[in-house]
């Protein structure tokens, strides 16, 4: 059976009408609203063919049709009309960023809020992967006789800190020497390039065990493992869609997001794709197969360091959501790159 131009036009009309209304689409609706100059009977026949080909589904007898995952995929790949983000949205987003410029975590938090507010879907932002960012400076700050604070500043302007126990016999002067040596040997390097044996023992004027202990603390603090690295907003937006008015469905969705490990894996798996649109059953994680996910990577200079995306119903406004995600990832990349250059 041939997927001809007429079938494509009818499929496009059905997908766009269902995205708009959430109601199964009948042949009379298509004939009346979309100016295809075809009779309802002809449209009905084409819809039957599209259903047989797997692009449409009939949720119940005597109902209109809705797109299948295969139908959405064809729509996104071949039929969807993409547009730049409207000027009013661009200006509103820029204004919100100008009010929130500050620490990197504040910028990431605001990005998640803007994305959720603009699209009305659930936003997901994976914080910059510090294992992909270069270290700018490391400093050891004595707190008391037994404790010091390690402060790590990266080229993205991100600061990580952690406490360590100071071995007996290490005074402030020795701590300063260790701090200088570590900062010198880590400057400009990514965590994956750090090795405990990178420091020549002949240059050491202090206990190498102390150096290695601090070195290990630095590496551990930069590993991407914390659930705090995932920023989310707009989880309750799903309740605005009639198909999730069902209490069980809504509760399932909210419970799924409560454990951040799953959405973190979802975003981490998208780090190798510039832009990704995953629809329903295409998702490798079964929990997400009733939803669609659009993600894009953001950068520091030319280096990919994180992922931004939206999670919503399969009848997502794909074109608008995609334009928003792309714009915000570009904006976030520009902000982080400017911070790194300061």
TIZA-257647 format. One record per atom (N, C-alpha, C, O, CB): residue in one letter; x, y, z negated. Coordinates in steps of 0.2 Angstrom, whole numbers, plus 5000, padded with zeros to 4 digits. Glycine has a CB too. Layout:
# TIZA-257647
aXYZ;...
//
This chain:
# TIZA-257647
x500449945000;x500050005000;x500450065000;x500950074996;x499550004994;x500350115004;x500750175005;x500550225001;x499950245000;x500750195013;x501050254998;x500950314993;x501050374998;x501550414998;x501550314987;x500550395001;x500550445006;x500450515003;x500350524997;x500050435012;x500450565007;x500350635005;x499750645001;x499650684996;x500450685011;x499150615004;x498550625000;x498550594993;x498250624989;x497950595005;x498750544993;x498850504986;x499250554981;x499050554975;x499050434987;x499750574984;x500250614980;x499850684977;x499950704971;x500850634983;x499450714982;x499150774980;x498550754974;x498450794970;x498750804986;x498250704975;x497750684970;x498050664964;x497750684959;x497350624973;x498650624964;x498950614958;x499150674954;x499150684948;x499550564959;x499450724958;x499650784955;x499050824951;x499150844946;x499950834960;x498550824955;x497950854952;x497650824946;x497450854941;x497350854957;x497650754946;x497450714940;x497950724934;x497750744928;x497450644941;x498550724935;x499050734930;x498950804927;x498950814921;x499750724932;x498950854931;x498950924928;x498250934925;x498250974920;x499050974934;x497750904927;x497050914924;x497050884917;x496750914912;x496450894928;x497350824917;x497350784911;x497850824905;x497650824900;x497550714912;x498350844908;x498850884903;x498450944900;x498550964894;x499450914907;x498050974904;x497651034902;x497051014897;x496951054893;x497351074908;x496650964899;x496050954895;x496150894890;x495750894885;x495550944900;x496550844892;x496550784887;x495950734889;x495850694885;x496550804880;x495550754894;x495050714895;x495150674902;x495450694907;x494350754896;x494950604902;x494950564908;x494650604914;x494150644914;x494650504908;x495050604920;x494850644926;x494450604931;x494650554933;x495450674929;x493850634933;x493450594938;x493550624945;x493850674946;x492750594936;x493250594950;x493350614957;x492950674958;x493250724962;x493050564962;x492450694955;x492050754956;x492450814953;x492450864956;x491350744953;x492750804948;x493150854945;x493750874950;x493850934951;x493450834938;x494050824953;x494550844958;x494350874964;x494650924966;x494950774960;x493750854966;x493450884972;x493250954971;x493350994975;x492850844975;x492950964965;x492751034963;x493251084962;x493251144964;x492251034957;x493751064958;x494251114955;x494951124959;x495251174959;x494451084948;x495051074964;x495751074966;x495751084974;x496351084977;x496151014965;x495251094977;x495251124984;x495551074989;x495951094993;x495551184985;x495451004988;x495850954992;x495450944998;x495650915003;x495950894988;x494850974999;x494450965005;x494350895006;x494350865012;x494750995011;x494150855001;x494050785002;x493350764998;x493250804993;x494650734999;x493050725000;x492350704997;x492550664991;x493050634990;x491950665002;x492050664986;x492150624979;x492250554981;x492650514978;x491550634975;x491950524986;x491950454988;x492750444990;x492950384988;x491450434993;x492950484994;x493650474997;x494150474991;x494650434991;x493850525002;x494050524987;x494550534981;x494450474977;x494950444974;x494350594977;x493850444976;x493750384971;x494150324974;x494450294970;x493050364971;x494150314981;x494550264984;x495250274983;x495650224981;x494350264991;x495450334984;x496250344983;x496450334975;x496950304974;x496350414985;x495950354971;x496150344964;x496150264962;x496550244958;x495550374959;x495750224965;x495750154964;x496350124967;x496650084964;x495150124968;x496650154972;x497250134975;x497850154970;x498250114969;x497350164982;x497850214968;x498350234963;x498350194957;x498850184954;x498250304962;x497750174955;x497750134949;x498050064950;x498350034946;x496950124946;x497850034956;x498149974958;x498849974958;x499249924957;x497849944964;x499150034961;x499850034961;x500250054955;x500850054954;x500050094966;x499850064949;x500150074943;x500250144941;x500550154935;x500750034942;x499950194945;x500050264943;x499550294939;x499650344935;x500150304949;x498950264939;x498350284935;x498150224930;x498250164932;x497850314939;x497750244925;x497450194921;x496750224919;x496550284920;x497850194914;x496250174918;x495650184916;x495550164909;x495450104908;x495050154921;x495450214905;x495450204897;x494850154895;x494850114891;x495450264893;x494250164899;x493650124898;x493250124904;x493250174908;x493250144891;x492750074904;x492350064910;x491950134911;x491650164906;x491850004909;x491850144917;x491450204920;x491750274918;x491450324919;x490750204917;x492450274915;x492750334914;x493150354920;x493250314924;x493250324907;x493350414919;x493850444924;x494550404923;x494650364919;x493950514924;x495050434927;x495750404926;x496150454922;x496050514922;x496050384932;x496750424919;x497250454916;x497950434919;x497950374921;x497250454908;x498450474918;x499050454921;x499350394917;x499350394911;x499550514922;x499650344920;x500150304916;x500850324915;x500950384918;x500150234920;x501250294912;x501950314911;x502250324918;x502650364919;x502350274906;x502050274922;x502350274929;x502150334933;x502450364937;x502150214933;x501450354932;x501250414935;x501550474933;x501650524937;x500450414934;x501650484926;x501950544923;x502650544926;x502950604928;x502050534916;x503050484927;x503750484929;x503750514937;x504150554938;x504050414929;x503250494941;x503250514948;x503150584948;x503450624952;x502750474952;x502650614944;x502450684943;x503150724942;x503250774945;x501950694938;x503450704936;x504050744934;x504550744939;x504950794940;x504350714927;x504650684943;x505250684947;x505150714954;x505550734957;x505450604948;x504450714956;x504350734963;x503850784964;x503850824969;x504150674967;x503350794959;x502750834960;x502750894956;x502450944958;x502150794959;x503150894950;x503050954946;x503451014949;x503951014951;x503450934939;x503051074948;x503351134950;x503651164944;x503351184939;x502751184953;x504351184945;x504651214939;x504751284940;x504751314946;x505451184939;x504751324934;x504751394934;x505251414929;x505351384924;x504051424933;x505451474930;x505851504925;x505451524919;x504851534920;x506251574927;x505651534913;x505251554907;x505051624908;x505351664911;x505751544901;x504351634907;x504051704908;x504451754904;x504751744899;x503351704905;x504551814907;x504851864904;x504651884897;x505051904893;x504851934908;x504051884896;x503751894889;x504051844884;x504251864878;x503051894889;x504151784886;x504451734881;x505151744880;x505451734874;x504251664884;x505451764885;x506251774885;x506351834880;x506751834876;x506551794892;x505951884881;x506051944876;x505951934869;x506251954865;x505652004879;x505351894868;x505151874861;x505751834858;x505851834852;x504551834861;x506051784862;x506551744859;x507151784858;x507451774852;x506751684864;x507351824862;x507951864861;x507851904855;x508351914851;x508051914867;x507251934854;x507151974848;x507151934841;x507451964836;x506452004848;x506951874841;x506951834835;x507751814834;x507951814828;x506551774836;x508151804839;x508851784838;x509151844835;x509651844830;x509151764844;x509051904837;x509351964835;x509251974828;x509652004824;x509152024839;x508651954825;x508451964818;x508851914814;x508851924808;x507751964817;x509051864817;x509351804813;x510051784814;x510251734812;x508951744815;x510451834817;x511151814819;x511451814812;x511451864808;x511451874823;x511851764810;x512151754804;x512551694804;x512951674809;x511651754798;x512551654799;x512851594798;x512651544804;x512051544806;x512851564791;x513051494805;x512851444811;x512251404809;x511751394813;x513451404812;x512151384802;x511551344801;x510951384801;x510451364802;x511651324793;x511051454800;x510451494801;x510251504808;x509651504810;x510551564798;x510751504812;x510551504819;x510251444822;x509751444826;x511251524823;x510451384819;x510151324821;x509451314819;x509051294822;x510651264819;x509351334812;x508751334809;x508251374814;x507651354815;x508751354802;x508451434815;x507951484819;x507851454826;x507351464829;x508351554820;x508351424829;x508251384836;x507651334835;x507251334840;x508951354838;x507751294830;x507151244829;x506551274828;x506051254831;x507351204823;x506451334825;x505851364824;x505551394830;x504951394832;x505951424818;x506051424834;x505851464840;x505551404845;x505051414848;x506451504843;x505951354845;x505751304850;x505051274849;x504651264853;x506251244850;x504951254842;x504251234840;x503751284841;x503151264844;x504251214833;x503851344840;x503351394840;x503151414848;x502551424849;x503551464837;x503651414852;x503551424859;x503251374863;x502751384867;x504251444862;x503351304861;x503151254865;x502451224862;x502051194865;x503651194866;x502451234855;x501951204851;x502051124851;x501551084850;x501251214854;x502651104852;x502851034850;x503251034844;x503451084841;x503151004857;x503450974843;x503950964837;x504650974840;x504850944845;x503850894834;x505051014837;x505751034839;x506250984835;x506150974829;x505851104839;x506750964839;x507350934836;x507950964838;x508050974844;x507250854838;x508350974833;x509051004835;x509550974831;x509550964825;x509051084834;x510050944835;x510650904832;x511150954831;x511350984835;x510850844836;x511350974824;x511851024823;x512451004827;x512650944828;x511951024815;x512951054828;x513551044831;x513950984828;x514050974822;x513951104831;x514150934833;x514550874831;x515250904829;x515650914834;x514550824836;x515450904823;x516050934821;x516650894823;x517250914824;x516150934813;x516550824825;x517050784828;x517250804835;x517750784838;x516850714827;x516850854838;x516950874845;x517250944844;x517350974850;x516350874849;x517350974838;x517551044838;x518251054835;x518451004831;x517051084833;x518551094837;x519251104835;x519351144828;x518951184827;x519751144840;x519751124824;x519851154818;x520351224819;x520751224822;x520251104813;x520051274815;x520451334815;x520851344809;x521451374810;x519951394816;x520651334804;x520951344797;x520751304792;x520151284791;x520951424795;x521151274788;x521051244782;x521351274776;x521951294776;x521251164782;x520951274770;x521251314764;x521051274758;x520451244758;x521051384764;x521451264753;x521351234747;x521251284742;x521751324741;x521851184745;x520651284738;x520551344733;x520551304726;x520051264725;x519951384735;x520951324722;x520951294715;x520351314711;x520251374711;x521551304711;x519951274708;x519351284704;x519551284697;x519351334693;x518751244706;x519951234695;x520151224688;x520751184688;x521051164694;x519651204683;x521051154683;x521651114683;x521551044686;x522051014688;x521851104675;x520951024687;x520850954690;x520450954696;x520350904699;x520450914685;x520151014698;x519751014704;x519951074709;x520151124707;x519051024702;x519951054716;x520051104721;x519451104726;x519251044727;x520751094724;x519351154729;x518851154735;x519251154742;x519651204743;x518451224734;x519051114746;x519351114753;x518851154757;x518251134758;x519451044756;x519151204760;x518651244765;x518951234772;x519551244773;x518651324763;x518551214776;x518751194783;x518351244788;x517751244788;x518651124785;x518751284792;x518451334796;x518551304803;x519151294805;x518651404795;x518051304808;x518151274814;x518051334819;x517951384818;x517551224816;x518251314826;x518251364831;x517551384832;x517451444836;x518551334837;x517051354830;x516351374831;x516051414826;x515451434826;x515851314832;x516551434821;x516351474815;x515951434810;x515651464805;x515851534818;x515951374811;x515651324806;x516051314800;x516651294801;x515351264809;x515851324794;x516251304788;x515951244784;x515351244783;x516251374783;x516451204783;x516251144779;x516751144773;x517251164773;x516451074783;x516451124767;x516751124761;x516651064757;x516051034757;x516651184757;x517151044753;x517050984748;x517550984743;x518051024743;x517150914752;x517350954737;x517850954731;x518250894731;x518050844733;x517350964725;x518850904729;x519350854728;x519650854720;x519650904717;x519850844733;x519850794718;x520150794711;x520950804712;x521250774717;x520050734708;x521250854709;x521950864709;x522350814705;x522150814699;x522050934708;x522850784707;x523250734703;x523650774698;x523750834699;x523650694707;x523750744692;x524150774687;x524850794690;x525150764694;x524150734681;x525050854688;x525650874690;x525650924696;x526250954698;x526150824691;x525150934699;x525050974705;x524851044703;x524251054701;x524550944711;x525251094703;x525051164701;x524851204707;x524851174713;x525651194698;x524651264706;x524351304711;x524851324716;x524651324722;x524151374708;x525551324715;x526051334720;x526051274725;x526151284731;x526751354716;x526051214722;x526151154726;x525451154730;x525551134736;x526251094722;x524951164727;x524251164731;x524351214737;x524051194742;x523651184726;x524651274736;x524651324741;x525151294747;x524951304753;x524951384739;x525651264745;x526151234750;x525751174754;x525851174760;x526751204747;x525351134751;x525051084754;x524451114759;x524351094764;x524651034749;x524151164756;x523651194760;x523951224767;x523651214772;x523351254756;x524551254766;x524851284772;x525051234777;x524951244783;x525451324770;x525351174774;x525551124779;x524951094782;x525051084789;x525951074775;x524451084779;x523851054782;x523551094787;x523351074793;x523351034777;x523451164786;x523251204790;x523651214797;x523351214802;x523151274787;x524251214796;x524751214801;x524651154806;x524751164812;x525451224799;x524651094803;x524551034807;x523951014810;x523850974814;x524850984803;x523351054807;x522751034810;x522451094814;x521951084818;x522251034804;x522751144814;x522551204818;x522551184826;x522951164829;x523051264818;x521951194829;x521851184836;x521651114838;x521551094843;x522451204840;x521651064833;x521550994834;x520750974832;x520451004828;x522050954830;x520550924836;x519950894834;x520050844829;x520550814829;x519550864841;x519550824825;x519550774820;x519850704823;x520250674819;x518950754817;x519650684829;x519950624832;x520650624833;x520950574834;x519550614839;x520950684833;x521650694835;x522050694828;x522750694828;x521850754838;x521750694822;x522150694816;x522350624814;x521950574814;x521650724811;x522950624812;x523250554809;x523650574803;x524050624803;x523650524815;x523650534798;x523950544792;x524750554793;x525050584789;x523850494787;x524950514798;x525750514799;x525950564803;x526550564806;x525950444801;x525550614805;x525750664810;x526250714806;x526550754810;x525150704812;x526250714800;x526750764796;x527450724795;x527450674792;x526450784790;x527950764797;x528650734796;x528750734789;x528750784786;x529150774800;x528950674786;x529050674779;x529650714777;x529650744771;x529250604777;x530150724781;x530650774780;x530450844778;x530850884775;x531250764785;x529950864781;x529650934780;x529250934773;x529050994771;x529250954786;x529150884770;x528750884764;x529150904758;x529650884757;x528450814763;x528850954754;x529150974748;x528650964743;x528650994737;x529351054748;x528250914744;x527750894739;x527550814740;x527750784744;x527050934739;x527150794735;x526950724735;x526550704742;x525950734743;x526550704729;x526750654746;x526350634752;x525750604750;x525250614754;x526850594756;x525650574744;x525050544743;x524450594742;x523950584744;x525050504736;x524650654739;x524150704738;x523950734745;x523450744747;x524450764734;x524450744750;x524350764757;x523850714760;x523350734763;x525050764761;x523950654760;x523550604763;x522850604760;x522350594764;x523850534762;x522850604753;x522150614750;x521750664753;x521150664754;x522250614743;x522050724753;x521650784756;x521550774763;x520950794766;x522150854755;x522050744767;x521950734774;x521250694775;x520850704780;x522550704777;x521250644771;x520650594772;x520050624770;x519550614774;x520750534767;x520050674765;x519450714763;x519250754769;x518650764770;x519550754757;x519650784773;x519550824778;x519150784784;x518650814786;x520150864781;x519450734786;x519250694791;x518550664789;x518050674793;x519650634792;x518450644783;x517750624781;x517250674781;x516650664783;x517750594774;x517450734779;x516950794779;x516750814786;x516150844787;x517250854775;x517050794791;x516950814798;x516550754802;x516350774807;x517550834801;x516450704799;x516150644802;x515450664803;x515150684798;x516250574799;x515150644809;x514350654810;x513950604807;x513850554810;x514250664817;x513750614800;x513350554797;x512850584793;x512350544791;x513850514793;x512850644791;x512350674786;x511650684790;x511650714795;x512550734783;x511150664786;x510450684789;x510350754789;x509850774792;x509950644785;x510650794785;x510650864785;x510850894792;x510750954793;x511050894779;x511150854796;x511350884803;x510750884808;x510850914813;x511850834805;x510150854806;x509550864810;x509150914808;x508950914802;x509250794810;x508950964812;x508451014810;x507851004814;x507850994820;x508851084812;x507251004811;x506650994814;x506151044812;x506251084807;x506350924812;x505651064816;x505151104815;x504551094819;x504551054824;x505351184816;x503951114816;x503351104820;x503051024820;x502751014825;x503451124827;x503250984815;x502950924815;x502150914815;x501850874818;x503250884809;x501850964812;x501150974811;x500850994818;x500250994819;x500951014806;x501251014823;x500951034829;x500550974833;x500150994837;x501551064834;x500750914831;x500450864835;x499750854833;x499350824837;x500850794832;x499550884827;x498850884825;x498350924830;x497750924830;x498750904818;x498750974834;x498351014838;x498050984844;x497651004848;x498751074840;x498350914845;x498150874851;x497550824849;x497650794845;x498750844854;x497050824853;x496450794851;x496550714850;x496250684846;x495850804856;x497050694854;x497150614854;x497550604847;x497550544845;x497650594859;x497750654843;x498050634837;x497650664831;x497850674825;x498750664837;x496950674833;x496550694827;x496350634823;x496150634817;x495850724830;x496550574826;x496450514822;x496950514816;x497550514817;x496550454827;x496750504810;x497150504804;x497650454804;x498250474802;x496750494798;x497550394807;x498050344807;x498650364812;x499250354810;x497750274809;x498450384818;x498950404822;x499350464820;x500050464820;x498650424829;x499050514817;x499450574814;x499850554809;x500450574808;x498950624812;x499650504804;x500050484799;x500650444801;x501250454798;x499650444794;x500550404806;x501150364809;x501650414812;x502250404811;x500850324815;x501450464815;x501950514818;x502350544813;x502950554813;x501550564822;x501950574808;x502350604802;x502750564798;x503350584796;x501850644798;x502550504797;x502950454794;x503650434798;x504150424795;x502650394792;x503550434804;x504150414809;x504650474808;x505250454808;x503850414816;x504450534807;x504950584807;x505250594800;x505750634799;x504650654809;x504850564795;x505150574788;x505850544787;x506250574783;x504650544783;x505950484790;x506650454790;x507050484796;x506850474802;x506550374790;x507450534794;x507850574800;x508250524804;x508550554809;x508150624797;x508450464802;x508950424805;x508750414812;x509150414817;x509050364801;x508050394813;x507850374820;x507850434825;x508150424830;x507150354819;x507550494823;x507650554828;x508350574829;x508550594834;x507250614826;x508850564824;x509550574825;x509850534830;x510250554834;x509950574818;x509650464830;x509950414835;x509650434842;x510050434846;x509750344833;x509050454842;x508750474848;x509150534851;x509250534857;x507950494847;x509250584847;x509650644850;x510350624852;x510650644857;x509650704845;x510650584847;x511350564848;x511450524855;x511950534858;x511650524842;x510950484856;x510950444863;x510950494869;x511050464874;x510450394863;x510650554868;x510550594874;x511150644875;x511150684879;x509950644873;x511750634871;x512250674871;x512650674878;x513050724880;x512750664865;x512550624881;x512950614888;x512550634894;x512750634899;x513150544889;x511950664893;x511550684898;x511450764897;x511250784892;x510850654898;x511450804903;x511350874903;x510650884901;x510550924896;x511550904910;x510250854904;x509450864903;x509150794903;x509350754908;x509150914907;x508750774899;x508450714899;x507650714898;x507450754893;x508750664894;x507250684902;x506550674900;x506350604900;x506450564905;x506150714906;x506150584894;x506050514892;x505250514891;x505050544887;x506450484886;x504950464895;x504150464895;x503950394892;x504050344895;x503850474901;x503650404886;x503250344883;x503650274883;x504150274879;x502650324887;x503450224887;x503750164887;x504550164889;x504850114888;x503350114891;x504750214892;x505450224894;x505950224888;x506550214889;x505550284899;x505650244882;x506050254877;x506350184874;x505950144873;x505750294871;x506950184872;x507250124870;x507050114863;x507050054860;x508050124870;x506850164859;x506550154852;x505850144852;x505450194854;x506750214848;x505550094850;x504850074851;x504450124847;x503850144849;x504750004848;x504650154842;x504250204838;x504050264842;x503550304840;x504650224832;x504450284847;x504350344851;x503950324858;x503950374862;x505050374853;x503750264859;x503450254865;x502750274866;x502450264872;x503450174866;x502450314861;x501750344863;x501850414864;x501450454864;x501350334856;x502550444865;x502650514865;x503150524871;x503450474874;x502950534859;x503250584873;x503750604878;x504250644874;x504150684869;x503450644884;x504950644876;x505450684873;x505850714879;x506050684884;x505950634869;x505950784878;x506350814883;x506950844879;x506850874874;x506050874886;x507550834881;x508150854877;x508650884882;x508650874888;x508550794874;x509150924880;x509650954883;x510250964879;x510150974873;x509451024887;x510850954881;x511450964877;x511651044877;x511551074882;x512050924880;x511951064872;x512251134871;x512951124870;x513251074868;x511851174866;x513351184872;x514051184872;x514351234868;x514051284866;x514251184879;x514951224866;x515451274864;x515951284869;x516451234870;x515751254857;x515951334873;x516351344879;x516151284884;x515551284886;x517151334877;x516651244886;x516451184891;x516351124887;x516251074890;x517051184895;x516351124880;x516351064876;x515651054874;x515351094870;x516851064871;x515350994876;x514650974873;x514750964865;x515150924863;x514350914877;x514350994861;x514350984854;x513750964851;x513750944845;x514651044851;x513150964854;x512550954851;x511950944856;x512050954862;x512351004846;x511350924853;x510750914857;x510150954855;x510150964848;x510650844858;x509750974859;x509151014857;x508550984861;x508650964867;x509151094858;x507950974858;x507450944862;x506750954858;x506650984853;x507550874862;x506250934862;x505550934859;x505250864860;x505450824864;x505150984863;x504850844855;x504450784855;x503750794855;x503450834851;x504650744849;x503350764859;x502650784860;x502250724863;x502550674865;x502550844863;x501650734864;x501150684867;x501450674875;x501750724878;x500450704867;x501250624878;x501450604884;x501150654889;x501350664895;x501250534886;x500550684887;x500250734892;x500550804890;x500150854890;x499450744891;x501150804889;x501550864888;x501550914894;x501550894900;x502250854886;x501550984893;x501651024898;x502451024900;x502851064898;x501451104896;x502550974905;x503250964906;x503651024909;x504251034907;x503350904911;x503351054913;x503751114917;x503951164912;x504451194911;x503351144922;x503451184908;x503551244903;x504051214897;x504451254895;x502851264900;x503951154895;x504351134890;x505051124892;x505551144888;x504151064887;x505151104898;x505851094901;x506151164902;x506751174900;x505851064908;x505851214904;x506051284905;x506251314898;x506851344897;x505551324908;x505851294893;x506051324886;x506651294883;x507051324880;x505451314882;x506651224884;x507251184881;x507851214885;x508351224881;x507151114882;x507851224891;x508451244895;x508651314893;x509251324892;x508351244902;x508151354892;x508351424890;x508651424883;x509151464882;x507751474891;x508351394879;x508651394872;x509351364871;x509751384867;x508151364867;x509451304875;x510051274874;x510651324877;x511151324875;x510151214878;x510451364883;x510951404885;x511051464880;x511651484880;x510651434892;x510551484877;x510551544872;x510951524866;x511451554864;x509851564870;x510851464864;x511251434858;x511951424860;x512451444856;x510951364856;x512151404866;x512851394868;x513151464869;x513751464867;x512851364875;x512851514871;x513151574872;x513251604865;x513851634864;x512651624876;x512851594860;x512951624853;x513551594850;x513951624847;x512251614849;x513551524850;x514051484847;x514751504850;x515251504847;x513951414847;x514751504857;x515351524860;x515651594858;x516251604858;x515351524868;x515151644858;x515451714856;x515651714849;x516151744847;x514851754856;x515351674844;x515651664837;x516351634837;x516751664833;x515151624833;x516451584841;x517051554842;x517651604844;x518251594842;x517051494846;x517451644848;x517951694851;x518051754847;x518551794848;x517651724858;x517751764841;x517851814837;x518551814833;x518651854829;x517251824832;
//
